[in-house]
Amino acid sequence: MKKSAKEVRLAAGEIEILEILWRNKSLTISQAHEMLERKVGYTTVQTRLNRLVEKGLVQRTGLHPASYEALIQPDAVTRGDLNSLIRHVTFGQVVPLVAHLVKDRTLSNDEIRELRQLIDDAERAQNQAQSKGSTR
């Protein structure tokens, strides 16, 4: 991956293009245009792909016709969006976001187990960091 995208913020149309690239690996503009669920102009797809190339998130081959391939993974985009959400909506606090998600939907047993594991892991990491700090 060419670019570390710790705080990638993308427009919905750019994410839509990336989703198509993630599913299909490499596409031409025409192929990407055909795969969009909603109809947008060919030149709009071309512009979005070129912007993603300029941002270093997609690479273009020198072949004719050019193919485009994502250089960023989905989790990097998710991470940037979630970090922005936490910063702007819950003012940097994680608990209100998690509380809303837990209260607003029914969680499966697997999801509950996974959340417990994440909390256990966070506690373990915090305890290790505290014990390292107290031995100095």
N, C-alpha and C positions, 0 to 999 in steps of 0.2 A: 504494500500500500504506500503510495507516494506521500500522502498528506495525513498528518495526525489531525483528527477533527474533534478535539476535545470540546469545542464549543461551536459546532457547526449549526448555523441557523439558516434554513432554506425556505423558500416560498413553496406553497402547496404544489404548484406546477412542476417545480424542480424535483420535489420528492416523488411526485407521480412518475416522472421520467426515470428517476433512480430505481424505483420499484420495478419498472419494466426491465431495466438493465440487470438488476439483481436476479430476477427470475430467468433471464435469457442469456446472461453472460456478455454477449457482444451483438450489437445491432447497428444497422445503417439507419439513417434518418427516416427513410421510407418505412422500414420495418417497425421502428418505434412509433411512427405516426399511425400506422395501421393497428397497433396493439393498444392504443389509448382507449379507455372505456368511454370517454366523452370526446366529442369531436372538437378539435382545435385545428387551426391552420397548419399546414406543412411548415411554413416559415416560423411559426411560433415554436414548434418542436425544434427546429434548427437553432433558433435563438436560445432556447433553454439549454440545449446540449452544449452550445458554444459557451454559454455563461458557466456551466458546470466545468467545462474544460479550463476556462480562465481561472476558476476558483481552485483548480488542481484536484477536483473530486472525480473527474472523468478523464479518460485519455482517448485521443482520436488516432486511428492508424493513418498512415500515409497512403494507404491503398485507395483505389478508385472503384466503386464509391467507398468513402471513408466509413469505418466501423467505430463504434463508441463502446467503451467498457468502463464500468465503475471502478474507481480506485479506493472508495470508501465503503466500509461495511455498515449494514443497517444499525447496529448497536451504537455506532458513533453518532449517527443522526439522532437516534432516540435519546442518547445521553445529553446531547446539546439541548434538545427541546425540553427534557425533564429538568435539567439544571436551570434553564431560563424560567420555567414554570415555578419552580421552588423559589427562585430569587424574586420574581415579580408578583406572584400571587400569594405565597405564604411567607414572604419576607425572609427567606432563608431557612425557615423552619420545616422540618420533614414531617413531624407528628401530625399537623393539621391535614396534610395531603394524604398520608397513610390512613388516618382516622376517617376521612371522607370516603376513601376507596373501600375501606372495610365495612363501613356502615351503610354505604350506598348500594351494595350488591351482595349477592349470596356467593360465598367462597366455597370452592370444593375442598374436600379433605386434603387433597394434594397441595392446594394453594396455601391452606392453613399450615400444613407441615413445612412447606417451603419458607413461609414467613417466620415461623418459629426458628428454623435453622438459620435464617439470615440474622435474626436477633441474637441467637446464641453465638454465632460467628462474630458479630459486632462486639458483644460483651467480652468474648475471649480476646479479641484484638485489643480492646481497650485495657483489659487487665494486664496483658503482656506489655503494652506501652507504659502503663503506670509502674509496673514492677521494674522495667528497665530504667525509668526515670528515678526511682527511689534507690537504686543501687549505685548511682553516680555520685 
